[in-house]
Amino acid sequence: MPSALKSILIFPASIEQSLQYYRKTHHQGITVVGASSLEPDPAAKLFENWVRLPYISDEKFEKELLNTISTYNIGGIYTPHMAIWGHLERLLEKISPDGDVTLVNTFPFDEEIGEFDTAIEFAQELHSSDTFVDSCLTERPKLSTTEAAAIFHHAKNIYGQCAREKILAMCDMARSAPRGDLIEVGVFCGKSAFILAWLAKHYSVGNLLCVDPWSFEEALEQDDDTGILADTAPRLDLSYAKKLFEINILPFSENHINFLQTTSVLASKQYTPGFEVSGTAFGKTQYKGEIAVLHIDGNHAYEAVRLDLESWFPKLISGGWIIMDDYTWPFGDGPKRAADEFLAKNKERVLTYSIAGGALFIKTK
C-alpha cells in the first residue's frame, strides 16, 4: 500500500473487482483515480478523479501512464486483469526501479486461488475430523471435498456470523436428519439459511422455512448485558437485510425455500400439516408440518429463546435436531439459560448434545 500522501490508480476501473476495491479504499479516505481505455466508460461517473489511458498495446501507453502518475501523485496501481497486471509489473520495473510506484495487489489469479484454498482446507477438515455427529447412526456419506468446499465458499460470501466449526457440524448433522421440514428462526442476510437449504436438498431432508420479522424493535430486545448490541442496532437497515437474504438465497432455491416475515411465536401458530407459503421471491412452497431440523438464532433475550423452544419443539419429530445458536455468547446468557432449562426438562427426548462453534447441537430420540 502506498503512503497516505500518495494516490492509487485503478485500471481498468470498470471491472467489478475494481469497483469493489474503489469502494473499499474510497471509504478509507484514500485518494483514488479511475482509468480506462474505453471511451466512453460508464464507470467514469462513479469516480471523482478519472483519466483515459490508451490500450496497453498502444505505444503511447507508457507516456500517458507516466503523465498520470506525475499529475495525481500515484504511489500504487490496482488491476484485477491478469494480462494488464503482468504488463504493468514489467513496465514498473523500468519506469519506477526504486519502487516509488508499485502494484498494490498480487497476481489476480493467485488471489482467486487463495480464496478457494480456504474453502478446500475446510473440506479437508470435514473429512479428517470425527465429530459427535458420527455417533448418530447414518448411512448417508459425508460431503465430497468439492461439495464441502463449494458450500463453504458460497457461505463465506454471505454476510453474517457462522463459525467454521458450526458449519462443519451442520454438514455432519444433516447426514442423520430425518425426513421433514427445516425451520430457521432468525435469518438476517441468509448465511446459515443457505447452508441449511443446500444440505436439505443434497440429503433430501425436506423444505426450509425461514422466520424473521426483520424488525428494529425485535432486534433491540436482546438481554444484552454489555449494551454493545443496543448501541449497534440503530445502524442496521433490517429491511435491506431482508432484500440481501432474498438475493443470497434465490440462486439456490428449487421451490424448497420460503420465508415468513413475522415473529417466531406467530409463525409457529401458522405452521401446521400441509402449510403453504407463497411469495414473489420464492414462489410457492409446501411444508409437512413436521420438523426435522430446528435452528434457533432469533432474539437472544432469555424469554424470547424460551418461547422459541416452547413454540416449535412440540412439532419436532423423533430423531430431529435442534441447533441453539450462540449458546456461548459474549453479550449475555439468554440462549444458554433457555437451552439448559430445556435440556433439564426434556432429558427423555435427548439422545446426545455437543457444542460446536458456540452453537449447541441437540439430537433427539
C-alpha positions as a Markdown table, in Angstrom:
| # | Residue | x | y | z |
|---|---|---|---|---|
| 1 | Met | 0.0 | 0.0 | 0.0 |
| 2 | Pro | 1.4 | 3.4 | -0.9 |
| 3 | Ser | 2.0 | 6.1 | 1.7 |
| 4 | Ala | -1.1 | 8.0 | 3.0 |
| 5 | Leu | 0.1 | 11.1 | 0.9 |
| 6 | Lys | 0.0 | 9.2 | -2.4 |
| 7 | Ser | -2.9 | 8.2 | -4.6 |
| 8 | Ile | -4.0 | 4.8 | -6.1 |
| 9 | Leu | -4.7 | 4.3 | -9.7 |
| 10 | Ile | -7.3 | 1.7 | -10.6 |
| 11 | Phe | -7.0 | 0.4 | -14.1 |
| 12 | Pro | -9.2 | -0.8 | -15.8 |
| 13 | Ala | -11.7 | 0.7 | -13.4 |
| 14 | Ser | -14.9 | -0.7 | -14.9 |
| 15 | Ile | -14.3 | -4.4 | -13.9 |
| 16 | Glu | -16.4 | -5.4 | -10.9 |
| 17 | Gln | -13.4 | -6.2 | -8.7 |
| 18 | Ser | -12.0 | -2.7 | -9.5 |
| 19 | Leu | -15.3 | -1.2 | -8.4 |
| 20 | Gln | -15.2 | -3.2 | -5.2 |
| 21 | Tyr | -11.7 | -2.1 | -4.5 |
| 22 | Tyr | -12.6 | 1.5 | -5.2 |
| 23 | Arg | -15.5 | 1.4 | -2.6 |
| 24 | Lys | -13.1 | 0.0 | 0.0 |
| 25 | Thr | -10.3 | 2.4 | -0.5 |
| 26 | His | -12.5 | 5.4 | -1.0 |
| 27 | His | -14.2 | 4.8 | 2.3 |
| 28 | Gln | -10.8 | 4.7 | 3.9 |
| 29 | Gly | -10.1 | 8.3 | 2.8 |
| 30 | Ile | -7.5 | 7.3 | 0.2 |
| 31 | Thr | -7.4 | 9.4 | -3.0 |
| 32 | Val | -8.3 | 7.1 | -5.9 |
| 33 | Val | -8.0 | 7.7 | -9.6 |
| 34 | Gly | -10.0 | 5.6 | -12.0 |
| 35 | Ala | -8.8 | 4.9 | -15.5 |
| 36 | Ser | -10.0 | 3.1 | -18.6 |
| 37 | Ser | -9.1 | 2.6 | -22.3 |
| 38 | Leu | -12.8 | 2.6 | -23.2 |
| 39 | Glu | -14.4 | 5.7 | -24.5 |
| 40 | Pro | -16.9 | 6.3 | -23.1 |
| 41 | Asp | -16.8 | 4.2 | -20.0 |
| 42 | Pro | -19.9 | 4.1 | -17.8 |
| 43 | Ala | -17.7 | 3.7 | -14.7 |
| 44 | Ala | -16.3 | 7.2 | -15.1 |
| 45 | Lys | -19.3 | 8.9 | -13.4 |
| 46 | Leu | -18.5 | 6.9 | -10.2 |
| 47 | Phe | -15.0 | 8.4 | -9.7 |
| 48 | Glu | -14.1 | 11.9 | -8.6 |
| 49 | Asn | -10.8 | 11.6 | -10.5 |
| 50 | Trp | -10.8 | 10.0 | -13.9 |
| 51 | Val | -8.4 | 9.6 | -16.8 |
| 52 | Arg | -8.4 | 7.8 | -20.1 |
| 53 | Leu | -5.3 | 5.7 | -20.9 |
| 54 | Pro | -4.5 | 4.2 | -24.2 |
| 55 | Tyr | -4.7 | 0.4 | -24.6 |
| 56 | Ile | -1.6 | -1.2 | -23.1 |
| 57 | Ser | -0.6 | -2.4 | -26.7 |
| 58 | Asp | -0.5 | 1.3 | -27.8 |
| 59 | Glu | 3.0 | 2.8 | -28.0 |
| 60 | Lys | 1.6 | 5.9 | -26.2 |
| 61 | Phe | 0.5 | 3.9 | -23.1 |
| 62 | Glu | 3.9 | 4.3 | -21.2 |
| 63 | Lys | 4.0 | 8.1 | -21.8 |
| 64 | Glu | 0.3 | 8.6 | -20.7 |
| 65 | Leu | 0.8 | 6.4 | -17.6 |
| 66 | Leu | 3.9 | 8.4 | -16.6 |
| 67 | Asn | 1.8 | 11.6 | -17.0 |
| 68 | Thr | -1.0 | 10.2 | -14.9 |
| 69 | Ile | 1.5 | 9.1 | -12.1 |
| 70 | Ser | 3.0 | 12.6 | -12.1 |
| 71 | Thr | -0.3 | 14.5 | -12.2 |
| 72 | Tyr | -2.0 | 12.6 | -9.5 |
| 73 | Asn | 1.0 | 11.6 | -7.3 |
| 74 | Ile | 0.3 | 7.9 | -7.8 |
| 75 | Gly | 2.1 | 5.5 | -5.5 |
| 76 | Gly | 0.2 | 2.3 | -6.2 |
| 77 | Ile | -1.7 | 0.7 | -9.1 |
| 78 | Tyr | -4.5 | -1.8 | -8.7 |
| 79 | Thr | -5.6 | -4.0 | -11.6 |
| 80 | Pro | -7.7 | -7.2 | -11.5 |
| 81 | His | -6.8 | -8.1 | -15.1 |
| 82 | Met | -4.2 | -10.8 | -15.4 |
| 83 | Ala | -2.6 | -9.6 | -18.7 |
| 84 | Ile | -2.6 | -6.0 | -17.6 |
| 85 | Trp | -1.1 | -6.9 | -14.2 |
| 86 | Gly | 1.8 | -8.8 | -15.9 |
| 87 | His | 2.4 | -5.9 | -18.4 |
| 88 | Leu | 2.4 | -3.3 | -15.5 |
| 89 | Glu | 4.8 | -5.5 | -13.4 |
| 90 | Arg | 7.3 | -5.4 | -16.2 |
| 91 | Leu | 6.7 | -1.8 | -17.0 |
| 92 | Leu | 7.1 | -0.6 | -13.4 |
| 93 | Glu | 10.5 | -2.3 | -13.2 |
| 94 | Lys | 11.5 | 0.0 | -16.0 |
| 95 | Ile | 9.9 | 3.3 | -15.1 |
| 96 | Ser | 10.0 | 3.0 | -11.3 |
| 97 | Pro | 13.0 | 0.9 | -10.4 |
| 98 | Asp | 13.2 | 2.5 | -7.0 |
| 99 | Gly | 9.8 | 1.2 | -6.1 |
| 100 | Asp | 8.1 | 4.6 | -5.8 |
| 101 | Val | 5.1 | 3.1 | -7.7 |
| 102 | Thr | 4.1 | -0.5 | -7.1 |
| 103 | Leu | 1.2 | -2.8 | -7.8 |
| 104 | Val | -0.9 | -3.0 | -4.7 |
| 105 | Asn | -2.4 | -6.4 | -5.4 |
| 106 | Thr | -0.8 | -9.8 | -6.1 |
| 107 | Phe | -1.3 | -11.6 | -9.4 |
| 108 | Pro | -5.1 | -11.7 | -9.8 |
| 109 | Phe | -5.3 | -15.5 | -10.3 |
| 110 | Asp | -3.2 | -16.1 | -7.2 |
| 111 | Glu | -5.7 | -14.0 | -5.2 |
| 112 | Glu | -8.6 | -16.1 | -6.6 |
| 113 | Ile | -6.8 | -19.3 | -5.7 |
| 114 | Gly | -6.2 | -18.1 | -2.2 |
| 115 | Glu | -10.0 | -17.6 | -1.8 |
| 116 | Phe | -10.6 | -21.2 | -2.8 |
| 117 | Asp | -7.7 | -22.6 | -0.8 |
| 118 | Thr | -9.6 | -21.6 | 2.3 |
| 119 | Ala | -12.6 | -23.5 | 1.2 |
| 120 | Ile | -10.6 | -26.6 | 0.3 |
| 121 | Glu | -8.9 | -26.5 | 3.7 |
| 122 | Phe | -12.4 | -26.5 | 5.2 |
| 123 | Ala | -13.4 | -29.6 | 3.1 |
| 124 | Gln | -10.3 | -31.5 | 4.1 |
| 125 | Glu | -11.0 | -30.7 | 7.8 |
| 126 | Leu | -14.5 | -32.1 | 7.3 |
| 127 | His | -13.1 | -35.4 | 6.1 |
| 128 | Ser | -10.3 | -35.7 | 8.6 |
| 129 | Ser | -12.3 | -34.9 | 11.7 |
| 130 | Asp | -14.7 | -37.1 | 13.7 |
| 131 | Thr | -17.5 | -35.2 | 15.4 |
| 132 | Phe | -20.1 | -36.1 | 17.9 |
| 133 | Val | -22.5 | -36.5 | 14.9 |
| 134 | Asp | -20.6 | -39.6 | 13.9 |
| 135 | Ser | -22.0 | -41.3 | 16.9 |
| 136 | Cys | -25.5 | -40.9 | 15.4 |
| 137 | Leu | -26.1 | -43.8 | 13.1 |
| 138 | Thr | -26.5 | -42.8 | 9.4 |
| 139 | Glu | -25.8 | -44.4 | 6.0 |
| 140 | Arg | -25.5 | -41.0 | 4.3 |
| 141 | Pro | -22.0 | -40.3 | 3.2 |
| 142 | Lys | -20.0 | -37.2 | 4.1 |
| 143 | Leu | -19.9 | -34.4 | 1.5 |
| 144 | Ser | -17.2 | -34.9 | -1.1 |
| 145 | Thr | -14.2 | -32.5 | -0.9 |
| 146 | Thr | -15.6 | -30.5 | -3.8 |
| 147 | Glu | -19.1 | -30.3 | -2.3 |
| 148 | Ala | -17.8 | -29.2 | 1.1 |
| 149 | Ala | -15.5 | -26.6 | -0.5 |
| 150 | Ala | -18.4 | -25.2 | -2.6 |
| 151 | Ile | -20.8 | -24.8 | 0.4 |
| 152 | Phe | -18.1 | -23.1 | 2.5 |
| 153 | His | -17.0 | -20.8 | -0.4 |
| 154 | His | -20.5 | -19.6 | -1.1 |
| 155 | Ala | -21.4 | -19.2 | 2.6 |
| 156 | Lys | -18.3 | -17.1 | 3.1 |
| 157 | Asn | -19.6 | -14.6 | 0.7 |
| 158 | Ile | -22.9 | -14.1 | 2.6 |
| 159 | Tyr | -22.7 | -11.6 | 5.5 |
| 160 | Gly | -23.2 | -13.0 | 9.0 |
| 161 | Gln | -21.5 | -14.7 | 11.9 |
| 162 | Cys | -21.4 | -18.5 | 11.5 |
| 163 | Ala | -18.2 | -20.1 | 12.8 |
| 164 | Arg | -16.2 | -22.6 | 10.8 |
| 165 | Glu | -16.8 | -25.3 | 13.5 |
| 166 | Lys | -20.5 | -24.7 | 13.4 |
| 167 | Ile | -20.6 | -25.1 | 9.6 |
| 168 | Leu | -18.6 | -28.3 | 9.9 |
| 169 | Ala | -21.1 | -29.6 | 12.5 |
| 170 | Met | -24.1 | -28.6 | 10.3 |
| 171 | Cys | -22.7 | -30.5 | 7.4 |
| 172 | Asp | -22.4 | -33.6 | 9.5 |
| 173 | Met | -25.7 | -33.0 | 11.3 |
| 174 | Ala | -27.7 | -33.1 | 8.0 |
| 175 | Arg | -26.5 | -36.7 | 7.4 |
| 176 | Ser | -28.6 | -38.0 | 10.3 |
| 177 | Ala | -31.6 | -35.7 | 10.0 |
| 178 | Pro | -34.9 | -37.5 | 9.5 |
| 179 | Arg | -37.3 | -36.5 | 6.6 |
| 180 | Gly | -39.2 | -33.4 | 7.5 |
| 181 | Asp | -39.1 | -29.6 | 7.4 |
| 182 | Leu | -36.3 | -27.4 | 8.4 |
| 183 | Ile | -37.2 | -24.3 | 10.4 |
| 184 | Glu | -34.8 | -21.3 | 10.9 |
| 185 | Val | -35.8 | -18.7 | 13.5 |
| 186 | Gly | -33.6 | -15.6 | 12.9 |
| 187 | Val | -32.4 | -15.2 | 9.3 |
| 188 | Phe | -30.7 | -11.8 | 8.9 |
| 189 | Cys | -28.9 | -12.0 | 5.5 |
| 190 | Gly | -29.3 | -15.7 | 5.0 |
| 191 | Lys | -25.8 | -17.2 | 5.7 |
| 192 | Ser | -27.0 | -20.2 | 7.8 |
| 193 | Ala | -30.2 | -20.4 | 5.7 |
| 194 | Phe | -28.1 | -21.0 | 2.6 |
| 195 | Ile | -26.2 | -23.8 | 4.4 |
| 196 | Leu | -29.3 | -25.5 | 5.6 |
| 197 | Ala | -31.1 | -25.1 | 2.3 |
| 198 | Trp | -28.2 | -26.6 | 0.4 |
| 199 | Leu | -27.8 | -29.5 | 2.8 |
| 200 | Ala | -31.5 | -30.2 | 2.9 |
| 201 | Lys | -31.6 | -30.5 | -0.9 |
| 202 | His | -28.5 | -32.6 | -1.0 |
| 203 | Tyr | -29.6 | -35.1 | 1.6 |
| 204 | Ser | -33.3 | -35.0 | 0.6 |
| 205 | Val | -34.3 | -33.9 | 4.1 |
| 206 | Gly | -37.1 | -31.5 | 3.3 |
| 207 | Asn | -38.1 | -27.9 | 2.7 |
| 208 | Leu | -36.7 | -24.9 | 4.6 |
| 209 | Leu | -38.9 | -22.3 | 6.2 |
| 210 | Cys | -37.1 | -19.1 | 7.4 |
| 211 | Val | -38.8 | -16.9 | 10.0 |
| 212 | Asp | -37.7 | -13.4 | 10.7 |
| 213 | Pro | -39.6 | -10.1 | 11.4 |
| 214 | Trp | -36.6 | -8.1 | 10.1 |
| 215 | Ser | -37.8 | -5.5 | 12.6 |
| 216 | Phe | -35.7 | -3.0 | 14.6 |
| 217 | Glu | -37.9 | -3.4 | 17.6 |
| 218 | Glu | -37.3 | -7.2 | 17.7 |
| 219 | Ala | -33.6 | -6.7 | 17.2 |
| 220 | Leu | -33.4 | -4.3 | 20.1 |
| 221 | Glu | -34.6 | -6.6 | 22.9 |
| 222 | Gln | -31.7 | -9.0 | 23.3 |
| 223 | Asp | -30.9 | -9.1 | 27.0 |
| 224 | Asp | -27.6 | -7.5 | 26.0 |
| 225 | Asp | -25.7 | -7.2 | 29.3 |
| 226 | Thr | -23.0 | -5.1 | 27.8 |
| 227 | Gly | -25.1 | -2.6 | 25.9 |
| 228 | Ile | -22.9 | -3.0 | 22.9 |
| 229 | Leu | -25.7 | -4.5 | 20.7 |
| 230 | Ala | -28.2 | -1.9 | 21.7 |
| 231 | Asp | -25.8 | 0.8 | 20.6 |
| 232 | Thr | -25.2 | -1.0 | 17.2 |
| 233 | Ala | -28.9 | -1.9 | 16.4 |
| 234 | Pro | -29.9 | 1.6 | 15.2 |
| 235 | Arg | -27.3 | 1.3 | 12.4 |
| 236 | Leu | -28.9 | -1.8 | 11.0 |
| 237 | Asp | -31.2 | -1.4 | 8.0 |
| 238 | Leu | -33.1 | -4.6 | 8.5 |
| 239 | Ser | -35.4 | -4.1 | 5.5 |
| 240 | Tyr | -32.3 | -4.2 | 3.4 |
| 241 | Ala | -31.1 | -7.3 | 5.2 |
| 242 | Lys | -34.3 | -9.0 | 4.1 |
| 243 | Lys | -33.5 | -8.0 | 0.5 |
| 244 | Leu | -30.0 | -9.3 | 0.8 |
| 245 | Phe | -31.4 | -12.6 | 2.1 |
| 246 | Glu | -33.6 | -12.9 | -1.0 |
| 247 | Ile | -30.7 | -12.1 | -3.3 |
| 248 | Asn | -28.3 | -14.5 | -1.5 |
| 249 | Ile | -30.8 | -17.5 | -1.4 |
| 250 | Leu | -32.7 | -17.2 | -4.7 |
| 251 | Pro | -30.0 | -18.8 | -6.9 |
| 252 | Phe | -30.1 | -21.9 | -4.8 |
| 253 | Ser | -33.9 | -22.2 | -4.4 |
| 254 | Glu | -35.6 | -25.1 | -6.1 |
| 255 | Asn | -39.1 | -24.5 | -4.7 |
| 256 | His | -37.8 | -25.8 | -1.3 |
| 257 | Ile | -37.2 | -22.5 | 0.4 |
| 258 | Asn | -39.6 | -19.8 | 1.6 |
| 259 | Phe | -40.0 | -17.3 | 4.5 |
| 260 | Leu | -42.4 | -15.7 | 6.8 |
| 261 | Gln | -41.8 | -12.1 | 7.8 |
| 262 | Thr | -43.2 | -12.3 | 11.3 |
| 263 | Thr | -42.3 | -13.2 | 14.8 |
| 264 | Ser | -41.3 | -16.7 | 15.8 |
| 265 | Val | -44.4 | -17.3 | 18.0 |
| 266 | Leu | -46.8 | -16.1 | 15.4 |
| 267 | Ala | -45.1 | -18.2 | 12.7 |
| 268 | Ser | -45.3 | -21.3 | 14.8 |
| 269 | Lys | -49.1 | -20.9 | 15.1 |
| 270 | Gln | -49.4 | -20.7 | 11.3 |
| 271 | Tyr | -47.2 | -23.8 | 10.8 |
| 272 | Thr | -49.5 | -26.8 | 10.5 |
| 273 | Pro | -49.5 | -30.0 | 8.4 |
| 274 | Gly | -49.9 | -29.0 | 4.7 |
| 275 | Phe | -48.9 | -25.4 | 5.5 |
| 276 | Glu | -48.1 | -23.5 | 2.3 |
| 277 | Val | -46.2 | -20.2 | 1.8 |
| 278 | Ser | -46.5 | -18.2 | -1.4 |
| 279 | Gly | -44.5 | -15.1 | -2.3 |
| 280 | Thr | -43.0 | -13.2 | -5.2 |
| 281 | Ala | -39.4 | -14.1 | -4.4 |
| 282 | Phe | -39.6 | -17.9 | -4.0 |
| 283 | Gly | -42.9 | -18.8 | -5.4 |
| 284 | Lys | -45.0 | -21.5 | -3.6 |
| 285 | Thr | -43.6 | -23.9 | -1.0 |
| 286 | Gln | -45.5 | -26.6 | 0.9 |
| 287 | Tyr | -44.5 | -27.9 | 4.3 |
| 288 | Lys | -45.2 | -31.2 | 6.0 |
| 289 | Gly | -45.8 | -29.6 | 9.4 |
| 290 | Glu | -43.2 | -31.9 | 10.9 |
| 291 | Ile | -39.8 | -30.5 | 11.9 |
| 292 | Ala | -36.6 | -32.4 | 11.2 |
| 293 | Val | -34.2 | -29.6 | 12.0 |
| 294 | Leu | -34.9 | -26.5 | 14.2 |
| 295 | His | -32.3 | -23.7 | 14.1 |
| 296 | Ile | -32.9 | -21.0 | 16.7 |
| 297 | Asp | -31.0 | -17.8 | 16.1 |
| 298 | Gly | -33.5 | -15.1 | 16.7 |
| 299 | Asn | -33.9 | -12.7 | 19.6 |
| 300 | His | -31.4 | -13.7 | 22.2 |
| 301 | Ala | -33.3 | -12.5 | 25.2 |
| 302 | Tyr | -33.9 | -15.4 | 27.6 |
| 303 | Glu | -37.7 | -15.1 | 27.4 |
| 304 | Ala | -37.6 | -14.9 | 23.6 |
| 305 | Val | -35.4 | -18.0 | 23.3 |
| 306 | Arg | -37.6 | -19.9 | 25.8 |
| 307 | Leu | -40.7 | -19.0 | 23.8 |
| 308 | Asp | -39.0 | -20.1 | 20.6 |
| 309 | Leu | -38.3 | -23.6 | 22.1 |
| 310 | Glu | -41.8 | -23.8 | 23.6 |
| 311 | Ser | -43.4 | -22.9 | 20.3 |
| 312 | Trp | -41.5 | -25.1 | 17.9 |
| 313 | Phe | -40.2 | -28.1 | 19.9 |
| 314 | Pro | -43.6 | -29.9 | 20.1 |
| 315 | Lys | -43.5 | -30.2 | 16.3 |
| 316 | Leu | -40.0 | -31.7 | 16.2 |
| 317 | Ile | -40.2 | -35.4 | 15.1 |
| 318 | Ser | -38.3 | -38.3 | 16.6 |
| 319 | Gly | -34.6 | -38.1 | 15.6 |
| 320 | Gly | -34.8 | -34.4 | 14.8 |
| 321 | Trp | -32.1 | -31.9 | 15.5 |
| 322 | Ile | -32.2 | -28.6 | 17.4 |
| 323 | Ile | -29.4 | -26.1 | 16.8 |
| 324 | Met | -29.2 | -23.4 | 19.5 |
| 325 | Asp | -27.0 | -20.6 | 18.2 |
| 326 | Asp | -24.8 | -18.6 | 20.5 |
| 327 | Tyr | -25.1 | -21.0 | 23.4 |
| 328 | Thr | -21.8 | -19.4 | 24.4 |
| 329 | Trp | -22.4 | -15.7 | 23.8 |
| 330 | Pro | -20.2 | -12.8 | 25.0 |
| 331 | Phe | -23.1 | -10.4 | 25.3 |
| 332 | Gly | -25.4 | -12.3 | 27.7 |
| 333 | Asp | -26.7 | -15.7 | 28.8 |
| 334 | Gly | -30.2 | -15.7 | 27.4 |
| 335 | Pro | -29.6 | -18.6 | 24.9 |
| 336 | Lys | -27.7 | -20.7 | 27.5 |
| 337 | Arg | -30.2 | -20.3 | 30.3 |
| 338 | Ala | -33.1 | -21.2 | 28.0 |
| 339 | Ala | -31.2 | -24.2 | 26.5 |
| 340 | Asp | -30.1 | -25.5 | 29.8 |
| 341 | Glu | -33.6 | -25.4 | 31.1 |
| 342 | Phe | -34.8 | -27.2 | 28.0 |
| 343 | Leu | -32.3 | -30.0 | 28.4 |
| 344 | Ala | -33.2 | -30.4 | 32.1 |
| 345 | Lys | -36.9 | -30.6 | 31.3 |
| 346 | Asn | -36.6 | -32.9 | 28.3 |
| 347 | Lys | -34.0 | -35.5 | 29.3 |
| 348 | Glu | -36.1 | -38.3 | 28.0 |
| 349 | Arg | -36.1 | -36.9 | 24.5 |
| 350 | Val | -32.4 | -36.1 | 24.2 |
| 351 | Leu | -30.1 | -38.6 | 22.6 |
| 352 | Thr | -26.9 | -36.5 | 22.7 |
| 353 | Tyr | -25.7 | -32.9 | 22.5 |
| 354 | Ser | -22.5 | -31.0 | 22.0 |
| 355 | Ile | -21.2 | -27.5 | 21.3 |
| 356 | Ala | -19.6 | -26.5 | 18.0 |
| 357 | Gly | -18.6 | -23.0 | 17.0 |
| 358 | Gly | -20.5 | -21.6 | 20.0 |
| 359 | Ala | -23.8 | -23.4 | 19.0 |
| 360 | Leu | -25.4 | -26.2 | 20.9 |
| 361 | Phe | -26.4 | -29.2 | 18.8 |
| 362 | Ile | -29.1 | -31.4 | 20.3 |
| 363 | Lys | -30.0 | -34.8 | 18.7 |
| 364 | Thr | -33.4 | -36.0 | 19.9 |
| 365 | Lys | -34.7 | -39.5 | 20.3 |
